[in-house]
Amino acid sequence: MAWIDETHEHAAEGVLKEAYARIVRALGRVIPFYRAYSASPPHLHAHLDFYEQIRKLGVLSKRRKEMIAVAVSADNGCRDCTALHAGFLRAHRVDEAVVAALATDPGRALDEGRVSGAEAVILRYALKLTRTPRAMRAEDVQALRDAGLTEAEVFEVAFLTAYFNYTNRVGEGLGVEPE
């Protein structure tokens, strides 16, 4: 339960009920993060529209998108988002030991070499942007290019990192607890 009043599925009406139906179609259930949005159903619909587009658009693989989501969410301590996206990452057949390591301590997982190659470079960039955005330098972007990423992929890594930081801060700022 979040620190603000929530409307649960059985009590939802109108625009909120419609939003919850969208979530159930996509996830099979309404997760706590989305219940926190029940205070403002128009914002919930806007967020769902935005997230649907993010999932569809772009050039990064879904696996890489979910790796960013797990690493950023875990680093931010957002247990709800970490758990949800760790499940999505498992669906992309990422080894359970890697998923568990990223969900527990993504920096350590990288230091231990559990993720390598371009994906390690992506996650190091995402963690730096999450932790110290003012410390970002052109060299950080160049490291992504040197790992083989295109300009569109570089943009998307920054964009997704920022997006998951945003969602984590909404969840953490409202006290959203995992299921």
NUMARKOL-481360 format. One record per residue: residue in one letter; chain; residue number from 1; x negated, y negated, z of N, C-alpha, C in turn. Coordinates in pm, whole numbers, plus 50000, padded with zeros to 5 digits. Example, Ala and Ser with C-alpha at 12.3 -4.5 7.8 and 13.67 -1.06 7.14 Angstrom:
<recs>
REC  r  c    k   n_c1   n_c2   n_c3  ca_c1  ca_c2  ca_c3   c_c1   c_c2   c_c3
REC  A  A    1  48681  50569  50780  48770  50450  50780  48680  50330  50780
REC  S  A    2  48715  50225  50708  48633  50106  50714  48710  49997  50787
</recs>
This chain:
<recs>
REC  r  c    k   n_c1   n_c2   n_c3  ca_c1  ca_c2  ca_c3   c_c1   c_c2   c_c3
REC  M  A    1  49916  50119  50000  50000  50000  50000  49912  49876  50000
REC  A  A    2  49945  49781  49917  49871  49656  49907  49907  49563  50022
REC  W  A    3  49833  49454  50032  49858  49355  50137  49972  49261  50104
REC  I  A    4  50028  49273  49984  50145  49194  49949  50261  49289  49932
REC  D  A    5  50383  49234  49938  50501  49317  49921  50504  49374  49780
REC  E  A    6  50539  49501  49773  50548  49570  49644  50689  49624  49626
REC  T  A    7  50728  49634  49501  50854  49698  49468  50820  49834  49408
REC  H  A    8  50872  49938  49469  50845  50072  49418  50941  50106  49304
REC  E  A    9  50907  50211  49235  50981  50249  49114  51131  50265  49138
REC  H  A   10  51168  50328  49249  51310  50355  49275  51391  50227  49297
REC  A  A   11  51325  50116  49332  51395  49991  49359  51377  49888  49247
REC  A  A   12  51301  49922  49146  51273  49826  49038  51397  49804  48952
REC  E  A   13  51411  49680  48908  51521  49643  48820  51470  49553  48708
REC  G  A   14  51547  49545  48602  51521  49450  48495  51383  49462  48433
REC  V  A   15  51315  49349  48425  51184  49340  48358  51082  49429  48427
REC  L  A   16  51086  49436  48560  50993  49522  48633  51020  49669  48603
REC  K  A   17  51143  49708  48598  51179  49847  48565  51128  49883  48426
REC  E  A   18  51139  49789  48332  51088  49812  48196  50936  49829  48198
REC  A  A   19  50867  49747  48276  50721  49759  48285  50683  49892  48345
REC  Y  A   20  50750  49931  48451  50720  50060  48513  50744  50175  48415
REC  A  A   21  50847  50165  48332  50874  50270  48233  50758  50279  48134
REC  R  A   22  50702  50165  48095  50585  50165  48005  50467  50237  48071
REC  I  A   23  50447  50210  48199  50335  50271  48270  50354  50421  48283
REC  V  A   24  50475  50463  48314  50503  50606  48326  50482  50676  48192
REC  R  A   25  50521  50612  48082  50497  50672  47950  50347  50689  47924
REC  A  A   26  50268  50593  47970  50124  50598  47944  50049  50687  48041
REC  L  A   27  50086  50684  48168  50008  50753  48271  50082  50867  48340
REC  G  A   28  50211  50875  48320  50288  50979  48387  50337  50939  48525
REC  R  A   29  50293  50822  48574  50330  50774  48706  50292  50627  48715
REC  V  A   30  50345  50558  48815  50305  50421  48842  50197  50426  48948
REC  I  A   31  50079  50375  48915  49967  50377  49009  49974  50253  49099
REC  P  A   32  49911  50258  49216  49918  50146  49311  49877  50012  49252
REC  F  A   33  49776  50008  49167  49732  49882  49107  49849  49811  49040
REC  Y  A   34  49931  49884  48967  50041  49820  48895  50154  49781  48989
REC  R  A   35  50172  49851  49100  50274  49810  49197  50241  49672  49255
REC  A  A   36  50113  49642  49270  50075  49510  49322  50123  49399  49229
REC  Y  A   37  50133  49428  49101  50182  49331  49004  50333  49311  49014
REC  S  A   38  50401  49389  49095  50547  49379  49101  50594  49243  49151
REC  A  A   39  50506  49169  49215  50541  49033  49258  50563  48941  49138
REC  S  A   40  50510  48979  49023  50524  48896  48903  50537  48986  48779
REC  P  A   41  50657  49037  48753  50676  49125  48637  50628  49066  48504
REC  P  A   42  50642  48935  48479  50587  48883  48353  50435  48900  48343
REC  H  A   43  50364  48883  48454  50220  48906  48453  50189  49053  48430
REC  L  A   44  50271  49141  48485  50251  49284  48464  50266  49318  48316
REC  H  A   45  50371  49269  48253  50388  49294  48110  50271  49237  48030
REC  A  A   46  50229  49116  48064  50116  49055  47992  49990  49139  48010
REC  H  A   47  49967  49187  48131  49849  49271  48155  49859  49401  48075
REC  L  A   48  49976  49462  48074  49993  49587  47998  49970  49564  47850
REC  D  A   49  50020  49454  47796  49998  49422  47655  49848  49408  47627
REC  F  A   50  49781  49334  47714  49638  49310  47697  49560  49441  47705
REC  Y  A   51  49589  49522  47805  49518  49649  47823  49542  49744  47706
REC  E  A   52  49664  49748  47656  49693  49833  47539  49606  49793  47421
REC  Q  A   53  49589  49664  47400  49505  49617  47290  49358  49651  47314
REC  I  A   54  49312  49631  47436  49173  49663  47468  49144  49810  47439
REC  R  A   55  49236  49897  47476  49216  50041  47454  49210  50075  47305
REC  K  A   56  49288  50004  47224  49295  50033  47080  49180  49970  47002
REC  L  A   57  49147  49846  47037  49052  49769  46959  48909  49807  46992
REC  G  A   58  48821  49764  46906  48679  49776  46936  48612  49892  46867
REC  V  A   59  48481  49890  46884  48397  49988  46816  48328  50085  46912
REC  L  A   60  48330  50053  47042  48271  50147  47138  48357  50272  47149
REC  S  A   61  48293  50382  47171  48369  50506  47192  48447  50497  47322
REC  K  A   62  48554  50574  47330  48634  50577  47453  48549  50627  47569
REC  R  A   63  48460  50717  47542  48369  50768  47646  48286  50653  47705
REC  R  A   64  48228  50571  47619  48147  50459  47667  48233  50356  47740
REC  K  A   65  48353  50332  47689  48443  50239  47758  48471  50288  47900
REC  E  A   66  48498  50417  47912  48529  50472  48045  48406  50477  48134
REC  M  A   67  48289  50497  48078  48166  50492  48158  48149  50352  48218
REC  I  A   68  48173  50250  48138  48166  50113  48189  48269  50093  48298
REC  A  A   69  48391  50138  48275  48498  50122  48375  48461  50188  48507
REC  V  A   70  48410  50309  48502  48374  50380  48626  48257  50311  48696
REC  A  A   71  48152  50279  48622  48034  50219  48684  48067  50083  48746
REC  V  A   72  48136  49998  48674  48171  49866  48726  48265  49879  48845
REC  S  A   73  48367  49961  48833  48465  49976  48941  48401  50034  49066
REC  A  A   74  48315  50133  49049  48246  50191  49164  48155  50089  49229
REC  D  A   75  48082  50014  49148  47991  49915  49202  48066  49806  49279
REC  N  A   76  48186  49775  49234  48269  49675  49303  48342  49733  49423
REC  G  A   77  48337  49865  49441  48406  49927  49553  48555  49941  49532
REC  C  A   78  48600  49931  49409  48743  49944  49378  48776  50092  49362
REC  R  A   79  48817  50154  49471  48839  50298  49471  48953  50340  49378
REC  D  A   80  49058  50259  49370  49171  50292  49285  49129  50299  49138
REC  C  A   81  49061  50196  49090  49016  50193  48950  48910  50298  48924
REC  T  A   82  48821  50318  49021  48716  50420  49004  48780  50557  48986
REC  A  A   83  48875  50591  49071  48939  50722  49064  49014  50739  48932
REC  L  A   84  49090  50639  48893  49168  50648  48768  49075  50668  48648
REC  H  A   85  48973  50584  48637  48886  50591  48519  48789  50709  48525
REC  A  A   86  48757  50757  48643  48678  50881  48652  48758  50996  48592
REC  G  A   87  48888  50998  48616  48973  51099  48554  48974  51089  48403
REC  F  A   88  48981  50966  48352  48976  50946  48207  48840  50990  48152
REC  L  A   89  48733  50962  48227  48598  51001  48182  48586  51153  48178
REC  R  A   90  48643  51221  48274  48643  51369  48272  48715  51421  48148
REC  A  A   91  48819  51353  48107  48894  51395  47988  48809  51385  47861
REC  H  A   92  48701  51307  47868  48609  51296  47755  48493  51393  47768
REC  R  A   93  48513  51491  47852  48419  51603  47870  48281  51560  47916
REC  V  A   94  48278  51459  48000  48153  51420  48065  48133  51515  48182
REC  D  A   95  48011  51563  48196  47978  51658  48302  48024  51604  48438
REC  E  A   96  48084  51692  48517  48138  51652  48648  48032  51590  48738
REC  A  A   97  47910  51641  48734  47803  51584  48818  47773  51439  48778
REC  V  A   98  47781  51409  48650  47758  51272  48603  47874  51182  48647
REC  V  A   99  47997  51230  48630  48113  51151  48670  48106  51123  48820
REC  A  A  100  48078  51224  48898  48071  51208  49045  47960  51109  49083
REC  A  A  101  47845  51120  49018  47734  51030  49049  47769  50886  49014
REC  L  A  102  47829  50864  48897  47868  50728  48858  47974  50672  48950
REC  A  A  103  48068  50756  48991  48178  50711  49077  48132  50685  49220
REC  T  A  104  48022  50745  49259  47972  50728  49395  47875  50611  49405
REC  D  A  105  47774  50610  49318  47670  50506  49322  47608  50496  49183
REC  P  A  106  47666  50411  49097  47618  50406  48959  47472  50364  48944
REC  G  A  107  47425  50275  49028  47284  50235  49022  47192  50352  49050
REC  R  A  108  47225  50427  49151  47145  50546  49186  47153  50650  49074
REC  A  A  109  47274  50667  49017  47290  50763  48908  47197  50728  48792
REC  L  A  110  47184  50600  48762  47092  50557  48656  46947  50579  48698
REC  D  A  111  46915  50542  48821  46777  50559  48870  46735  50705  48870
REC  E  A  112  46830  50795  48894  46801  50938  48895  46803  51000  48755
REC  G  A  113  46835  50920  48654  46835  50970  48516  46956  51055  48480
REC  R  A  114  47064  51041  48554  47185  51120  48523  47251  51074  48394
REC  V  A  115  47224  50950  48356  47269  50894  48229  47144  50844  48160
REC  S  A  116  47134  50872  48030  47012  50833  47959  47046  50768  47826
REC  G  A  117  46943  50728  47757  46958  50671  47624  47037  50542  47624
REC  A  A  118  47110  50521  47516  47187  50398  47499  47290  50380  47610
REC  E  A  119  47347  50489  47657  47448  50477  47763  47386  50423  47891
REC  A  A  120  47263  50460  47921  47196  50406  48039  47171  50257  48022
REC  V  A  121  47132  50215  47903  47108  50073  47877  47240  49996  47892
REC  I  A  122  47347  50050  47839  47479  49988  47851  47517  49970  47998
REC  L  A  123  47500  50075  48076  47542  50069  48216  47451  49977  48297
REC  R  A  124  47323  49973  48266  47234  49879  48337  47277  49735  48309
REC  Y  A  125  47311  49708  48183  47361  49575  48146  47490  49545  48224
REC  A  A  126  47583  49640  48223  47712  49619  48291  47694  49595  48440
REC  L  A  127  47604  49669  48502  47582  49651  48646  47515  49517  48675
REC  K  A  128  47422  49475  48591  47359  49345  48613  47462  49233  48596
REC  L  A  129  47544  49240  48493  47646  49139  48471  47746  49137  48587
REC  T  A  130  47777  49252  48641  47869  49262  48755  47808  49201  48880
REC  R  A  131  47684  49233  48906  47619  49192  49032  47566  49049  49029
REC  T  A  132  47505  49012  48919  47435  48883  48913  47456  48817  48777
REC  P  A  133  47576  48772  48749  47602  48717  48615  47514  48599  48578
REC  R  A  134  47474  48520  48674  47389  48404  48643  47246  48445  48608
REC  A  A  135  47211  48569  48636  47075  48617  48606  47064  48676  48466
REC  M  A  136  47174  48681  48392  47170  48739  48257  47083  48653  48166
REC  R  A  137  47010  48723  48078  46917  48657  47986  46932  48717  47846
REC  A  A  138  46879  48648  47749  46880  48698  47612  46816  48836  47604
REC  E  A  139  46719  48863  47688  46651  48992  47688  46746  49106  47722
REC  D  A  140  46848  49077  47803  46945  49180  47838  47027  49222  47716
REC  V  A  141  47064  49124  47636  47136  49154  47512  47042  49224  47414
REC  Q  A  142  46918  49180  47407  46822  49242  47317  46801  49388  47353
REC  A  A  143  46803  49421  47480  46788  49561  47522  46902  49647  47465
REC  L  A  144  47022  49591  47458  47134  49664  47398  47110  49684  47248
REC  R  A  145  47064  49579  47182  47032  49592  47038  46923  49696  47016
REC  D  A  146  46819  49690  47101  46708  49784  47088  46753  49929  47111
REC  A  A  147  46862  49945  47185  46918  50079  47208  47008  50124  47092
REC  G  A  148  47020  50037  46991  47095  50074  46871  47235  50017  46862
REC  L  A  149  47275  49931  46955  47409  49875  46950  47418  49764  46846
REC  T  A  150  47530  49756  46780  47559  49649  46685  47604  49525  46762
REC  E  A  151  47614  49413  46693  47662  49290  46758  47803  49310  46814
REC  A  A  152  47887  49379  46739  48024  49403  46787  48022  49489  46914
REC  E  A  153  47934  49588  46919  47924  49671  47038  47868  49592  47157
REC  V  A  154  47770  49508  47132  47714  49423  47238  47825  49336  47297
REC  F  A  155  47902  49272  47208  48013  49189  47255  48108  49272  47342
REC  E  A  156  48142  49390  47293  48240  49472  47364  48189  49517  47500
REC  V  A  157  48061  49545  47513  48005  49582  47643  48024  49466  47741
REC  A  A  158  47992  49345  47700  48010  49229  47787  48158  49207  47818
REC  F  A  159  48241  49218  47716  48385  49196  47732  48446  49297  47828
REC  L  A  160  48416  49425  47809  48474  49528  47896  48422  49516  48039
REC  T  A  161  48296  49482  48053  48242  49461  48187  48319  49350  48257
REC  A  A  162  48342  49241  48188  48417  49130  48246  48561  49172  48276
REC  Y  A  163  48623  49246  48185  48761  49290  48206  48773  49376  48332
REC  F  A  164  48684  49472  48348  48695  49558  48465  48658  49485  48594
REC  N  A  165  48570  49386  48586  48547  49303  48704  48674  49226  48740
REC  Y  A  166  48745  49177  48640  48873  49108  48664  48972  49201  48733
REC  T  A  167  48995  49318  48677  49095  49407  48736  49053  49450  48876
REC  N  A  168  48925  49475  48896  48877  49512  49030  48905  49402  49130
REC  R  A  169  48883  49278  49090  48904  49168  49183  49051  49147  49215
REC  V  A  170  49139  49171  49120  49282  49166  49151  49315  49275  49253
REC  G  A  171  49271  49397  49226  49301  49508  49316  49240  49490  49454
REC  E  A  172  49114  49453  49459  49046  49435  49587  49099  49312  49662
REC  G  A  173  49132  49207  49588  49183  49086  49651  49320  49103  49712
REC  L  A  174  49394  49202  49664  49529  49228  49717  49535  49353  49803
REC  G  A  175  49420  49415  49827  49416  49532  49915  49478  49657  49858
REC  V  A  176  49470  49675  49727  49528  49794  49665  49447  49917  49708
REC  E  A  177  49518  50016  49757  49456  50142  49799  49479  50250  49694
REC  P  A  178  49386  50343  49681  49409  50453  49586  49527  50540  49627
REC  E  A  179  49573  50619  49530  49685  50710  49558  49645  50812  49662
</recs>
